[in-house]
Amino acid sequence: MLTNSDERLTWKEIEERYPDTWVGLSNVKFENNDGANIETAVVSEIGTRDELYDDMFSNGLQMVTHTNPEKFLFSNWSLW
């Protein structure tokens, strides 16, 4: 589901606003440009992992992640 939002949020705000949710992010800024720790981003879409990965390129998502790190790590084993 597209969020129709251009609001830039901190990672903490994303976790609070979208608890236990798969999010598709755009305009991601990483802490210290490390490519791993999200400082701020725009939540462009929410949905299931599969929906978001399928839409990743067509909707211009920069990355797909889960706001619960344990669920993200466990579910992505199948992608490796």
N, CA and C of each residue as an Amber inpcrd file, in Angstrom:
protein
   240
   0.8430000  -1.1650000   0.0000000   0.0000000   0.0000000   0.0000000
   0.8930000   1.2350000   0.0000000   0.7150000   2.1050000  -0.9730000
   1.4650000   3.3420000  -1.0390000   1.0280000   4.2700000   0.0900000
   1.9750000   4.9730000   0.6760000   1.6310000   5.8700000   1.7880000
   1.3170000   7.2840000   1.3150000   1.7200000   7.6290000   0.0900000
   1.5150000   8.9820000  -0.4350000   2.1020000  10.0410000   0.4890000
   3.2440000   9.7460000   1.0450000   3.9010000  10.6700000   1.9560000
   5.3060000  10.9760000   1.4690000   5.7000000  12.2230000   1.5920000
   7.0710000  12.6290000   1.3000000   7.7830000  13.0460000   2.5780000
   7.1740000  12.7150000   3.7220000   7.7190000  13.1390000   5.0100000
   8.9610000  12.3250000   5.3650000  10.0470000  13.0250000   5.6270000
  11.2930000  12.3860000   6.0520000  11.2080000  12.1430000   7.5520000
  11.4630000  10.8930000   7.9450000  11.3820000  10.4960000   9.3520000
  12.7090000   9.9060000   9.8010000  12.9990000  10.0230000  11.0950000
  14.1440000   9.3200000  11.6530000  13.7660000   7.8480000  11.7670000
  14.7780000   6.9750000  11.9300000  14.4800000   5.5550000  12.0850000
  13.6140000   5.3270000  13.3130000  13.8710000   6.0430000  14.3900000
  13.0590000   5.8940000  15.6080000  11.6000000   6.2700000  15.3330000
  11.3740000   7.3420000  14.5870000  10.0050000   7.7430000  14.2400000
   9.3370000   6.6970000  13.3580000  10.1010000   6.0990000  12.4330000
   9.5450000   5.0440000  11.5750000   9.1260000   3.8520000  12.4300000
   9.9890000   3.4390000  13.3580000   9.6570000   2.3210000  14.2510000
   8.4080000   2.6130000  15.0750000   8.2670000   3.8460000  15.5440000
   7.1060000   4.2190000  16.3690000   5.8270000   4.3190000  15.5390000
   5.9260000   4.8750000  14.3470000   4.7450000   5.0810000  13.5020000
   4.2810000   3.7960000  12.8170000   5.2320000   2.9000000  12.5320000
   4.9180000   1.6530000  11.8270000   5.4690000   0.4610000  12.6100000
   4.9360000   0.2130000  13.8030000   5.4780000  -0.8870000  14.6180000
   5.2040000  -2.2540000  13.9830000   6.2090000  -3.1230000  14.0540000
   6.0850000  -4.4990000  13.5910000   5.5350000  -4.5800000  12.1650000
   6.1440000  -3.7840000  11.2550000   5.6220000  -3.6280000   9.9010000
   6.7470000  -3.6780000   8.8740000   6.4690000  -4.2760000   7.7150000
   7.3730000  -4.1880000   6.5800000   7.2000000  -2.8300000   5.9310000
   8.3000000  -2.1300000   5.6670000   8.2450000  -0.7990000   5.0650000
   9.1570000  -0.7430000   3.8490000   8.6910000  -0.0520000   2.8290000
   9.5030000   0.2380000   1.6530000   9.9680000   1.6760000   1.7630000
  11.2740000   1.8780000   1.7320000  11.8460000   3.1940000   1.9820000
  12.4600000   3.7900000   0.7190000  12.3710000   5.1040000   0.6310000
  13.0560000   5.8440000  -0.4230000  13.7790000   7.0200000   0.2330000
  14.6480000   7.6350000  -0.5210000  15.4340000   8.7730000  -0.0200000
  16.0890000   8.4640000   1.3220000  16.7180000   7.3050000   1.3960000
  17.3420000   6.8480000   2.6390000  18.6730000   7.5670000   2.8420000
  18.8720000   8.0580000   4.0530000  20.1560000   8.6280000   4.4590000
  20.6820000   7.7440000   5.5890000  21.8990000   7.2270000   5.4020000
  22.4960000   6.3300000   6.3850000  23.4090000   7.0890000   7.3360000
  23.4680000   6.6020000   8.5770000  24.3810000   7.1780000   9.5560000
  25.8020000   7.0050000   9.0520000  26.5610000   8.0800000   9.0450000
  27.9670000   8.0540000   8.6200000  28.1620000   7.4120000   7.2460000
  27.1230000   7.4490000   6.4110000  27.1780000   6.8260000   5.0780000
  27.6270000   5.3750000   5.1310000  27.2100000   4.6480000   6.1730000
  27.6680000   3.2690000   6.3440000  26.8720000   2.2500000   5.5280000
  25.7600000   2.6640000   4.9240000  24.9620000   1.7580000   4.1030000
  24.1730000   0.7230000   4.8740000  24.1630000   0.8400000   6.2040000
  23.4750000  -0.1650000   7.0220000  22.5280000   0.4490000   8.0440000
  22.9590000   1.4670000   8.7370000  22.1560000   2.0660000   9.8090000
  21.4110000   3.2890000   9.2960000  20.0840000   3.1780000   9.2820000
  19.2500000   4.2340000   8.7210000  19.1820000   5.4080000   9.6850000
  19.5110000   6.5900000   9.1650000  19.3620000   7.8150000   9.9500000
  17.9710000   8.4020000   9.7020000  17.6430000   8.6490000   8.4290000
  16.3290000   9.1550000   8.0470000  15.9240000   8.5300000   6.7140000
  14.6120000   8.5300000   6.4600000  14.1010000   8.0080000   5.1890000
  12.6560000   8.4360000   5.0260000  12.1380000   8.2330000   3.8350000
  10.7240000   8.4440000   3.5390000  10.0820000   7.0690000   3.4100000
   9.0130000   6.8190000   4.1620000   8.2740000   5.5610000   4.0480000
   7.3160000   5.7200000   2.8690000   7.6480000   5.0670000   1.7620000
   6.8550000   5.1910000   0.5400000   5.7430000   4.1680000   0.4480000
   5.9590000   3.0210000   1.1060000   5.0000000   1.9290000   0.9620000
   5.0900000   1.0140000   2.1820000   3.9650000   0.4130000   2.5470000
   3.9290000  -0.6180000   3.5820000   3.1980000  -1.8210000   3.0070000
   3.5270000  -3.0000000   3.5070000   2.8800000  -4.2120000   3.0070000
   3.6220000  -5.4330000   3.4880000   3.4180000  -6.5510000   2.7860000
   4.1360000  -7.7710000   3.1310000   5.5370000  -7.7070000   2.5130000
   6.4180000  -8.5310000   3.0030000   7.7750000  -8.5760000   2.4600000
   7.7410000  -8.8540000   0.9670000   6.9710000  -9.8590000   0.5640000
   6.9280000 -10.2410000  -0.8470000   6.3690000  -9.1300000  -1.7250000
   5.3030000  -8.4710000  -1.2650000   4.7270000  -7.3590000  -2.0350000
   5.7610000  -6.2560000  -2.2420000   6.4500000  -5.9150000  -1.1640000
   7.4020000  -4.8130000  -1.2520000   8.6000000  -5.1630000  -2.1240000
   9.1150000  -6.3970000  -2.0140000  10.2280000  -6.7830000  -2.8820000
   9.7800000  -6.8210000  -4.3400000   8.5510000  -7.2610000  -4.6010000
   8.0320000  -7.2740000  -5.9670000   7.9020000  -5.8560000  -6.5250000
   7.5070000  -4.9010000  -5.6590000   7.2870000  -3.5110000  -6.0800000
   8.5550000  -2.6650000  -6.0100000   9.6290000  -3.2250000  -5.5160000
  10.8150000  -2.4370000  -5.2190000  11.2820000  -1.6060000  -6.4130000
  11.3860000  -2.2220000  -7.5630000  11.9120000  -1.5000000  -8.7160000
  10.8410000  -0.6700000  -9.4110000   9.6210000  -1.1760000  -9.4990000
   8.5740000  -0.4310000 -10.1970000   8.1280000   0.8150000  -9.4340000
   8.2440000   0.8020000  -8.1180000   7.8200000   1.9650000  -7.3320000
   8.9940000   2.7940000  -6.8220000  10.2020000   2.4630000  -7.2530000
  11.3580000   3.2690000  -6.9010000  11.7880000   3.1800000  -5.4530000
  11.4950000   2.0550000  -4.8080000  11.9280000   1.9020000  -3.4230000
  13.4360000   1.6970000  -3.3860000  14.0740000   2.3070000  -2.4090000
  15.5150000   2.1510000  -2.2560000  15.8430000   0.9070000  -1.4430000
  14.9960000   0.6090000  -0.4620000  15.2160000  -0.5860000   0.3420000
  13.9240000  -1.0240000   1.0020000  13.9000000  -2.3000000   1.3890000
  12.7740000  -2.8960000   2.1060000  13.3210000  -3.4410000   3.4120000
  12.6430000  -3.1250000   4.5100000  13.0870000  -3.6070000   5.8140000
  11.8880000  -3.7520000   6.7380000  12.1170000  -4.3410000   7.8720000
  11.0720000  -4.5260000   8.8750000  11.4280000  -3.7010000  10.0920000
  10.4330000  -3.1430000  10.7450000  10.7140000  -2.3070000  11.9110000
  11.0550000  -3.1330000  13.1420000  10.9210000  -4.4570000  13.0490000
  11.3740000  -5.3530000  14.1040000  12.5970000  -6.0840000  13.5410000
  13.8130000  -5.7190000  13.9790000  15.0230000  -6.2970000  13.3880000
  15.0750000  -7.8190000  13.4140000  14.5110000  -8.4520000  14.4400000
  14.5340000  -9.9120000  14.5110000  13.7310000 -10.5260000  13.3700000
  12.5830000  -9.9520000  13.0480000  11.7700000 -10.4800000  11.9490000
  12.4690000 -10.2620000  10.6140000  13.1450000  -9.1260000  10.4740000
  13.8550000  -8.8490000   9.2270000  14.9610000  -9.8730000   9.0050000
  15.7910000 -10.0950000   9.9910000  16.9100000 -11.0320000   9.8390000
  16.4290000 -12.4500000   9.5970000  15.4320000 -12.8980000  10.3470000
  14.9350000 -14.2640000  10.2010000  14.3180000 -14.4770000   8.8250000
  13.4900000 -13.5460000   8.3710000  12.7690000 -13.7410000   7.1090000
  13.6780000 -13.6100000   5.9010000  14.7830000 -12.8810000   6.0130000
  15.6460000 -12.6900000   4.8630000  16.6480000 -13.8110000   4.6480000
  16.7070000 -14.7860000   5.5360000  17.5600000 -15.9450000   5.2920000
  17.1670000 -16.6230000   3.9840000  15.8710000 -16.5870000   3.6780000
  15.4120000 -17.2600000   2.4590000  15.8780000 -16.5390000   1.2010000
  16.3110000 -15.3000000   1.3210000  16.7510000 -14.5310000   0.1500000
  18.2280000 -14.7430000  -0.1600000  18.9900000 -15.3320000   0.7610000
  20.4320000 -15.4680000   0.5620000  20.7870000 -16.7390000  -0.1300000
